[in-house]
């Protein structure tokens, strides 16, 4: 794709990512958005701050989570009560009725069975009476009610949180879309399209998944730890202190592993973007790959990037995956210690069997959320790493905003004037310096010169795709920087050398030039540009659906469609960037006639390589190295016998070649090839 491939604003601006990011003669510095990772903490806080607009719903989620956890943590205590009822009934039935509990204990001590006496001391038994099934039923019904209530509250919490997360991600997508429309063309020139698409699709989807799966679990886990710990101290302060030992151990394990895996998650998503970019580039240029037989090189490059992604992903998942088994190991050690100490205290009568059972359940509830939080560390880090990449897009430097009090063109005539314009993509590499020219209304200004001379840069400056370093450009006496970009560009029609069509019907693609046009207007534009001639050969006519690449129409037919689109727009200024490069000779003659009608009463800038197409131009500008070296009419420039004459003779005179069959260099006097 050549240096002349510029794109208008909006949807077509994104098409600028089709350009290669290297090897551009005169263009902005290449390179993708920075891949340096921000700190995890600030990035996570910035991501969570995006929930602020939904603070009411988030507050409701917190209250529902608290209520759900309270009901949940009361369950084991009541189940312990049910265990005590069963145990007391089973033991009490073994003693004769009529005795009191204290008499049974005294008899046990008198018989030398002090351990049994201590055990009975902690049981609420009635000698001779078995299990109280009415009391047991009531306790079990209460437990069932608690768990059902906890479930319903948890479900409602998840439902509300799901809406909050999806709305947050919806807003984030909209913000990214708005940001892309505010970014300058230079950003897209330097960003591989696949990499950018990965950020605005894969990374945002990953953020959605991470928030959805971590926010609710983190909140519930935190509350569950607090509630469980409170109940553990209520049941047995000693056992609770023993259980607390696992917290610092868990935090140390999680911190060490998370620190090592964060960088690998950032690398994982960076390599994902690079791989997407390589795949998109390879498939977009699939025909070119086939023509030059570069399948093996493409496959080798894919294999290399795929291996890099595999290594980064494997390292991230493996290291973060160590958290779960290590946390389970710590939890099991804690469980063993609690079971042993609890059993001894039951035997000594200091705790009931139901309390120990409840505490063991609490210890499981206590370690489970810690384990869950640890196991979610990889998902959380992955989401934050994706958020960093999206934030880099949101933080990118935007184009200069439109004037707060913009001017407008009151008398539209189409007079364009360059006043001492200077411009450079790189500050240390000037491209256009002190350029002045005037295009009077209705003039056709042709711009010729070798590739990289700055021809398309000139028209890009008119479109205000780039900002000037010095000087100014006026449209009918108004500085274009004082107009809104929309007001400026709606007055300009542009036909590119590289055609751009979107998925839709032929009718839709033509009407894109003027959405308010009628069917008759559309048909008139199609007939004037000879689109109507080939459309009738298609099965569905103007309702024929074409894909984004326009693979079901020929290159010349795509070119005609873009010309028809510009024709329908009826612009004040017209920019033609080698607009007939993809049509055959016979069609070119017809299109030239259509272009002549289209240029009537309009100021036109025509970038041309085939000099035969611009002989009738009112003014021909010959550019070399960003400067206008000659200007005048065709006959005048031919008579000067200068740069234009050399270009013209190179196209219409036979090229001199050397007689040495082994010599593959350019012969003396033969011009270098240019597009």
C-alpha positions in Angstrom: 0.0 0.0 0.0 1.4 3.4 -0.9 2.0 6.6 0.9 -1.1 8.0 -0.9 -3.5 5.8 1.1 -5.3 8.3 3.3 -8.7 7.8 4.9 -11.4 10.2 5.9 -12.8 10.5 9.4 -15.0 8.1 11.2 -15.2 4.6 10.0 -12.7 5.2 7.2 -10.2 6.6 9.6 -9.8 3.1 11.1 -9.0 1.8 7.7 -5.8 3.7 8.0 -4.5 0.8 10.1 -4.2 -1.1 6.8 -1.0 0.7 6.2 2.2 -1.0 7.0 3.9 0.3 10.1 7.3 0.2 8.6 8.9 1.1 5.4 6.9 4.3 4.9 8.7 6.9 2.9 7.3 10.0 4.6 5.1 9.1 7.5 4.7 9.3 11.3 7.0 7.2 13.4 5.8 3.6 13.7 5.4 1.6 16.8 2.6 0.1 18.8 1.2 1.6 22.0 3.5 1.1 24.9 3.6 -2.3 26.5 5.2 -1.3 29.8 3.0 -2.5 32.6 1.5 -0.1 35.2 1.5 -1.1 38.8 -1.2 -3.6 39.8 -2.6 -1.6 42.6 -3.2 1.7 40.8 -4.6 -0.2 37.8 -7.0 -2.2 39.9 -8.2 1.0 41.8 -8.8 2.7 38.5 -10.8 -0.2 37.2 -12.9 -0.3 40.4 -13.5 3.5 40.2 -15.5 2.9 37.0 -18.2 1.4 39.3 -18.8 4.8 40.9 -21.8 5.7 38.7 -23.5 2.6 40.0 -22.8 3.2 43.7 -26.4 2.7 44.7 -26.6 -0.7 43.1 -23.2 -1.6 44.6 -24.4 -0.5 48.0 -27.4 -2.8 47.6 -25.1 -5.6 46.6 -23.0 -5.1 49.8 -26.1 -5.1 52.0 -27.5 -8.2 50.3 -24.1 -9.9 50.7 -23.9 -9.1 54.4 -27.4 -10.5 55.0 -26.6 -13.6 53.0 -23.4 -14.2 54.9 -25.0 -13.6 58.3 -27.7 -16.3 57.5 -25.0 -18.6 56.2 -22.7 -18.4 59.3 -25.6 -19.0 61.7 -26.2 -22.4 60.1 -23.3 -24.4 61.5 -24.1 -23.1 65.1 -27.6 -24.4 64.7 -26.4 -27.7 63.2 -24.2 -28.0 66.2 -27.2 -27.6 68.4 -28.9 -30.5 66.4 -25.8 -32.7 67.0 -26.0 -31.9 70.7 -29.7 -33.0 70.8 -28.9 -36.3 69.1 -25.8 -37.0 71.2 -27.6 -36.0 74.5 -30.5 -38.3 73.7 -28.3 -41.2 72.7 -26.2 -40.9 76.0 -29.2 -40.1 78.3 -31.1 -43.2 77.2 -28.3 -45.3 78.6 -28.9 -44.1 82.1 -31.9 -45.1 84.3 -34.8 -42.6 84.5 -35.5 -40.7 87.7 -31.8 -39.6 88.2 -30.6 -36.1 87.7 -27.7 -35.2 85.5 -25.5 -34.3 88.5 -26.3 -37.7 90.2 -25.1 -39.5 87.0 -21.9 -37.4 87.0 -21.3 -38.1 90.7 -21.8 -41.8 90.2 -19.3 -41.8 87.3 -16.7 -40.0 89.5 -17.3 -42.4 92.4 -16.7 -45.3 90.1 -13.3 -43.8 89.1 -14.4 -42.8 85.6 -13.5 -39.1 85.7 -13.1 -38.8 81.9 -16.8 -39.9 81.4 -17.8 -37.5 84.2 -16.1 -34.6 82.4 -17.7 -35.5 79.1 -21.2 -35.7 80.7 -20.6 -32.3 82.3 -20.6 -30.7 78.8 -23.8 -32.5 77.7 -27.4 -31.2 78.3 -28.8 -34.7 79.0 -31.8 -36.0 80.9 -31.2 -39.6 82.2 -33.7 -42.1 80.8 -34.9 -39.8 78.0 -33.9 -40.4 74.3 -33.6 -38.1 71.4 -36.1 -35.1 71.4 -37.3 -35.3 67.8 -39.6 -32.3 68.1 -36.7 -30.1 69.2 -34.5 -31.7 66.5 -37.1 -31.0 63.8 -37.5 -27.4 64.8 -33.7 -26.9 64.7 -33.4 -28.5 61.3 -36.3 -26.4 59.9 -34.6 -23.3 61.1 -31.3 -24.3 59.4 -33.2 -25.0 56.2 -34.8 -21.6 56.4 -31.5 -19.9 57.0 -29.8 -21.6 54.0 -32.8 -21.0 51.6 -32.8 -17.3 52.7 -29.0 -17.1 52.2 -29.4 -18.6 48.7 -32.1 -16.2 47.6 -30.2 -13.2 48.9 -27.0 -14.4 47.2 -28.9 -14.9 43.9 -30.4 -11.4 44.1 -27.0 -10.0 44.8 -25.4 -11.8 41.8 -28.3 -10.6 39.6 -27.8 -6.9 40.5 -24.0 -7.2 40.3 -24.2 -8.8 36.9 -26.2 -5.7 35.7 -23.6 -3.4 37.2 -20.7 -5.2 35.6 -22.3 -5.4 32.2 -23.3 -1.8 32.2 -19.8 -0.8 33.3 -18.2 -2.8 30.5 -20.9 -1.3 28.1 -19.8 2.2 29.1 -16.2 1.2 28.8 -16.7 0.0 25.2 -18.5 3.2 24.4 -15.7 5.3 25.9 -13.1 3.4 23.9 -15.2 3.9 20.7 -15.4 7.7 21.4 -11.7 7.8 22.2 -10.8 6.1 18.9 -12.8 8.8 17.1 -10.8 11.5 18.9 -7.4 10.0 18.2 -5.3 11.5 15.4 -4.6 9.6 12.2 -1.0 9.3 13.3 -2.1 7.0 16.1 -3.6 4.5 13.7 -0.6 4.9 11.3 1.6 3.6 14.1 -0.7 0.9 15.6 -1.1 -2.5 13.9 -4.8 -3.1 13.4 -4.8 -6.6 14.9 -3.1 -5.3 18.1 -5.6 -2.4 18.4 -8.6 -4.8 17.7 -7.3 -7.1 20.4 -7.3 -4.3 22.9 -10.8 -3.2 22.2 -12.3 -6.7 21.9 -10.4 -9.4 23.6 -9.1 -7.3 26.5 -12.5 -5.7 27.2 -14.1 -9.1 27.1 -11.5 -10.3 29.6 -12.2 -7.4 31.9 -15.9 -8.3 31.8 -15.2 -11.9 32.7 -12.8 -10.9 35.5 -15.1 -8.4 37.1 -18.0 -10.8 36.8 -16.3 -13.7 38.5 -14.2 -11.8 41.0 -16.2 -8.9 42.4 -19.0 -11.0 43.9 -16.7 -13.7 45.1 -14.2 -11.3 46.7 -17.0 -9.4 48.5 -18.7 -12.6 49.7 -15.3 -14.2 50.7 -14.3 -11.1 52.7 -17.6 -11.0 54.5 -17.6 -14.7 55.1 -14.1 -14.5 56.7 -15.3 -11.8 59.1 -18.6 -13.5 59.9 -17.0 -16.9 60.4 -14.2 -15.5 62.5 -16.7 -13.8 64.7 -18.6 -17.1 65.3 -15.4 -18.9 65.9 -14.6 -16.6 68.8 -18.1 -17.0 70.1 -17.7 -20.8 70.1 -14.1 -21.1 71.3 -11.6 -18.2 71.6 -8.7 -20.7 71.9 -9.5 -22.6 68.7 -10.2 -19.2 66.9 -6.6 -18.1 67.8 -5.3 -21.3 66.4 -7.2 -20.8 63.2 -5.9 -17.3 62.8 -2.4 -18.6 62.3 -3.3 -19.6 58.8 -4.1 -16.0 57.7 -0.5 -14.6 57.6 0.7 -17.8 56.1 -2.0 -17.5 53.4 -1.2 -13.8 52.7 2.5 -14.5 52.4 2.0 -17.4 50.0 -0.5 -15.4 47.8 1.7 -12.3 47.8 4.8 -14.1 46.7 3.1 -16.0 43.9 1.0 -13.1 42.7 4.0 -10.8 42.4 5.8 -13.4 40.2 2.8 -14.1 38.0 1.6 -10.5 37.3 4.4 -9.7 34.8 3.6 -13.0 33.0 -0.1 -12.0 32.6 0.9 -8.7 31.1 3.2 -10.5 28.7 0.4 -13.0 27.9 -2.0 -10.3 26.7 0.8 -8.4 24.9 1.7 -11.5 23.0 -2.0 -12.1 22.3 -2.3 -8.7 20.6 0.9 -9.3 18.6 -0.3 -12.7 17.4 -3.7 -11.2 16.4 -1.9 -8.5 14.5 0.2 -11.0 12.6 -2.8 -13.2 11.8 -4.9 -10.2 10.6 -2.0 -9.0 8.4 -1.4 -12.5 7.0 -5.0 -13.0 6.1 -5.6 -9.5 4.8 -2.7 -10.0 2.4 -3.4 -13.7 1.8 -3.2 -13.3 -2.0 0.1 -11.5 -1.8 1.5 -14.2 0.4 0.5 -16.8 -2.2 1.9 -14.8 -5.1 5.4 -14.5 -3.5 5.3 -18.0 -2.0 5.8 -16.8 1.6 3.6 -19.4 3.3 6.5 -20.9 5.1 7.8 -17.6 6.3 4.3 -16.7 7.5 3.9 -20.0 9.2 7.3 -19.6 10.8 6.4 -16.2 12.1 3.1 -17.5 13.4 4.8 -20.4 15.1 7.3 -18.0 16.8 4.6 -15.7 18.1 2.4 -18.6 19.1 5.3 -20.1 21.0 5.9 -16.8 22.8 2.2 -16.6 23.7 2.3 -20.2 24.9 5.3 -19.7 27.1 3.8 -16.5 28.6 0.4 -18.1 29.2 1.9 -21.3 30.6 4.1 -19.4 33.0 1.3 -17.2 34.1 -1.3 -20.0 34.6 1.2 -22.4 36.2 2.6 -20.0 38.7 -0.8 -18.6 39.7 -2.2 -22.1 39.7 0.2 -23.0 42.6 -1.8 -20.8 44.9 -4.8 -23.1 45.2 -3.0 -26.3 46.2 -0.8 -24.4 48.6 -3.8 -22.8 50.2 -5.5 -26.2 50.5 -2.4 -27.6 52.2 -2.4 -24.8 54.7 -6.1 -25.3 55.3 -5.7 -29.0 55.9 -2.9 -28.5 58.4 -5.2 -26.0 60.2 -8.0 -28.5 60.1 -5.9 -31.2 61.7 -4.8 -29.0 64.6 -8.4 -27.8 65.3 -9.7 -31.4 65.2 -7.1 -32.6 67.7 -7.4 -29.7 70.1 -11.2 -29.6 69.8 -11.4 -33.3 70.6 -9.4 -32.9 73.7 -11.6 -30.1 74.9 -14.7 -32.2 74.3 -13.2 -35.0 76.3 -12.5 -32.5 79.2 -16.0 -31.2 79.1 -15.0 -27.7 78.1 -16.8 -27.9 74.8 -19.8 -29.8 73.6 -19.6 -32.1 70.7 -21.9 -29.9 68.7 -19.7 -26.9 69.3 -16.7 -28.7 68.0 -18.6 -29.9 65.0 -19.7 -26.3 64.4 -16.2 -25.0 64.8 -14.8 -27.5 62.3 -17.4 -26.3 59.9 -16.4 -22.8 60.6 -12.8 -23.6 60.1 -13.7 -25.0 56.7 -15.7 -21.9 55.9 -12.9 -19.8 57.1 -10.2 -21.4 54.9 -12.5 -21.8 51.9 -12.9 -18.1 51.1 -9.2 -17.6 51.6 -8.5 -20.4 49.1 -11.1 -19.0 46.7 -9.6 -15.5 46.8 -6.2 -17.1 46.2 -7.5 -19.2 43.3 -9.0 -16.0 41.8 -5.7 -14.2 41.8 -4.8 -15.4 38.3 -8.1 -14.2 37.0 -7.9 -10.9 38.8 -4.4 -10.3 37.5 -5.3 -11.2 34.0 -8.2 -8.8 34.1 -6.1 -6.0 35.5 -3.4 -6.6 32.9 -6.1 -6.3 30.2 -7.4 -3.1 31.9 -3.9 -1.6 31.7 -3.8 -2.2 27.9 -7.3 -0.6 27.5 -6.3 2.3 29.7 -3.3 2.9 27.4 -5.7 3.5 24.6 -7.8 5.8 26.7 -4.7 7.7 27.8 -3.4 8.1 24.3 -2.8 11.7 23.2 -5.9 13.0 21.4 -6.1 15.2 18.3 -6.3 19.0 18.9 -10.0 19.6 19.9 -12.2 21.8 17.7 -12.5 25.5 18.5 -15.0 26.1 21.3 -16.5 28.9 19.1 -16.0 27.7 15.6 -16.2 29.7 12.5 -18.1 28.6 9.4 -17.9 29.3 5.7 -20.6 31.8 4.8 -19.9 32.0 1.1 -18.9 28.6 -0.2 -16.8 29.0 -3.3 -14.0 26.5 -2.9 -10.9 28.7 -2.7 -8.1 26.9 -1.0 -4.9 28.7 0.0 -1.7 27.4 1.6 0.2 30.2 3.4 3.8 29.4 4.3 2.9 25.9 5.4 5.5 23.7 7.1 4.9 20.2 8.3 6.9 17.2 9.4 5.9 13.8 10.8 9.2 13.7 12.7 10.4 17.0 14.2 14.0 16.3 12.9 12.9 15.4 9.4 11.1 18.3 7.7 8.8 17.2 4.9 7.1 20.4 3.7 8.7 23.7 4.4 7.3 27.2 3.7 4.8 26.1 1.0 2.4 28.6 -0.4 -0.1 28.1 -3.2 -3.6 29.1 -4.2 -6.4 27.0 -5.7 -9.0 29.2 -7.1 -12.7 28.1 -7.1 -13.4 25.6 -9.8 -9.7 24.9 -10.6 -8.4 21.4 -11.1 -5.1 21.2 -9.3 -3.0 18.1 -10.2 -0.2 17.0 -7.9 2.5 14.8 -9.4 5.9 13.5 -8.3 7.7 10.4 -7.2 6.5 8.3 -4.3 7.3 9.9 -1.0 7.3 13.4 -2.4 4.5 14.5 -0.1 1.6 14.5 -2.5 -0.9 12.8 -0.2 0.5 14.6 2.8 -0.6 17.8 1.0 -4.2 16.7 0.7 -4.2 15.2 4.2 -3.3 18.6 5.5 -6.4 20.0 3.7 -8.5 17.3 5.4 -6.8 18.2 8.7 -5.8 14.7 9.3 -2.5 16.2 10.7 -1.8 19.5 12.4 0.6 22.0 10.8 3.9 22.9 12.3 3.7 26.4 10.9 1.6 28.5 8.5 -2.0 28.0 7.8 -4.5 26.7 5.3 -7.7 28.6 4.5 -10.9 27.6 2.9 -12.7 30.6 1.4 -10.7 32.8 3.6 -11.4 30.9 6.9 -8.6 29.1 8.7 -9.5 25.4 8.6 -8.4 25.1 12.3 -11.2 27.5 13.1 -13.8 25.2 11.5 -15.0 22.0 13.2 -13.6 18.9 11.6 -17.1 17.8 10.7 -17.9 21.1 9.0 -14.6 21.0 7.1 -14.8 17.4 5.9 -18.5 17.5 5.0 -17.4 19.9 2.3 -14.8 17.6 0.9 -15.3 14.4 -1.2 -12.4 12.0 -1.4 -11.8 9.0 -3.6 -8.8 6.9 -2.6 -6.4 4.8 -4.5 -7.1 2.0 -2.0 -10.8 1.4 -2.1 -12.8 0.9 1.1 -16.2 -0.8 1.3 -18.1 -2.1 4.3 -20.3 -5.1 4.7 -23.7 -4.3 3.2 -25.5 -3.9 -0.1 -24.2 -2.0 -3.1 -27.0 0.5 -2.4 -25.8 1.0 1.2 -22.2 1.6 0.1 -23.2 4.3 -2.5 -25.7 6.0 -0.1 -22.8 6.2 2.5 -21.8 9.3 0.6 -25.1 11.0 1.4 -27.5 9.3 3.8 -30.3 11.8 2.9 -30.2 11.1 -0.8 -33.2 9.6 -2.6 -33.3 6.4 -4.6 -33.3 8.5 -7.8 -30.2 10.4 -6.6 -28.5 7.2 -5.9 -29.3 5.8 -9.3 -28.2 9.0 -11.1 -24.8 8.8 -9.3 -24.5 5.1 -10.2 -25.3 5.8 -13.9 -23.0 8.8 -14.1 -20.1 6.7 -12.8 -20.9 3.6 -14.8 -21.7 1.5 -11.7 -25.2 0.8 -13.2 -23.6 -0.9 -16.1 -22.2 -3.8 -14.1 -24.7 -3.9 -11.3 -27.4 -5.3 -13.6 -25.2 -8.3 -14.2 -25.4 -9.2 -10.6 -28.2 -11.6 -9.4 -29.6 -9.1 -6.8 -28.7 -5.9 -8.5 -28.2 -3.0 -6.0 -29.3 -5.3 -3.2 -26.2 -7.5 -3.7 -24.4 -7.9 -0.4 -20.7 -7.4 -0.4 -18.3 -8.2 2.5 -15.9 -5.8 4.1 -13.1 -6.7 1.7 -15.4 -6.6 -1.4 -14.2 -10.0 -2.4 -17.3 -10.6 -4.6 -16.7 -7.6 -6.9 -13.6 -6.8 -8.9 -11.0 -4.2 -8.0 -12.2 -2.0 -10.8 -15.9 -2.3 -9.7 -14.9 -1.4 -6.1 -13.2 1.7 -7.5 -16.3 2.7 -9.4 -18.4 2.2 -6.2 -16.2 4.6 -4.3 -16.4 7.1 -7.1 -20.2 6.9 -7.1 -20.1 7.4 -3.4 -18.2 10.6 -3.8 -20.4 11.7 -6.7 -23.5 11.3 -4.5 -21.9 13.4 -1.7 -21.8 16.4 -4.1 -18.9 18.0 -2.3 -17.5 21.5 -2.5 -13.9 20.3 -2.8 -12.9 17.1 -4.5 -9.8 15.0 -3.8 -8.9 12.2 -6.1 -6.0 10.0 -5.1 -5.2 8.1 -8.2 -8.9 7.3 -8.4 -8.8 5.3 -11.7 -5.8 3.2 -10.9 -7.9 -0.1 -10.6 -10.1 0.3 -13.7 -9.3 -0.9 -17.2 -8.4 1.5 -20.0 -11.9 1.6 -21.6 -13.6 2.2 -18.2 -11.0 4.8 -17.4 -12.1 6.8 -20.4 -15.7 6.7 -19.2 -14.8 7.5 -15.6 -12.6 10.4 -16.7 -15.7 11.8 -18.4 -17.7 11.3 -15.2 -14.9 12.9 -13.2 -14.9 15.9 -15.5 -18.6 16.3 -14.8 -18.0 15.8 -11.1 -15.2 18.4 -11.1 -17.3 21.0 -12.8 -17.7 24.1 -10.7 -15.6 22.4 -7.9 -12.1 22.9 -6.7 -10.4 19.6 -7.3 -7.1 18.2 -6.1 -6.0 15.2 -8.2 -3.0 13.0 -7.2 -1.9 11.3 -10.4 0.9 8.9 -11.4 -0.5 8.5 -14.9 0.2 11.9 -16.3 -2.1 11.3 -19.3 -5.0 11.7 -16.9 -4.2 15.3 -15.9 -3.2 17.0 -19.1 -6.2 19.3 -18.9 -5.6 20.3 -15.3 -5.7 24.1 -14.7 -2.6 23.8 -12.5 -0.1 21.1 -12.2 2.2 21.0 -9.1 5.4 19.0 -9.3 6.6 17.9 -5.9 9.9 16.5 -4.8 11.0 16.0 -1.2 8.0 17.9 0.2 8.6 21.0 -1.9 6.9 22.3 -5.1 9.7 22.4 -7.6 7.5 23.3 -10.6 4.0 24.5 -11.3 2.0 25.4 -14.3 -0.1 23.9 -17.1 0.9 20.8 -19.0 2.2 22.6 -22.0 4.1 25.1 -19.9 5.8 22.4 -17.8 6.7 20.4 -20.9 8.3 23.5 -22.4 10.4 24.0 -19.2 12.0 20.6 -19.9 12.5 20.1 -16.1 11.2 17.7 -13.5 7.7 17.3 -15.1 9.2 16.7 -18.5 11.4 14.0 -17.1 8.4 12.3 -15.4 6.4 12.6 -18.6 9.1 11.3 -20.9 9.7 8.4 -18.5 6.1 7.2 -19.0 5.8 7.8 -22.7 9.3 7.2 -24.0 11.1 3.9 -24.3 13.3 3.2 -21.4 17.0 2.9 -22.1 18.5 -0.4 -21.1 22.0 -1.7 -21.0 23.2 -4.4 -23.4 24.8 -6.5 -20.6 22.5 -9.4 -20.0 23.9 -9.9 -16.6 23.4 -6.3 -15.6 20.2 -6.0 -13.5 20.8 -2.4 -12.4 19.0 0.7 -13.6 20.5 2.0 -16.8 21.9 5.6 -17.0 19.1 8.0 -17.6 16.3 5.5 -16.7 14.1 6.8 -13.9 13.7 4.9 -10.7 10.4 3.0 -10.5 7.6 4.7 -8.6 4.0 3.7 -8.1 
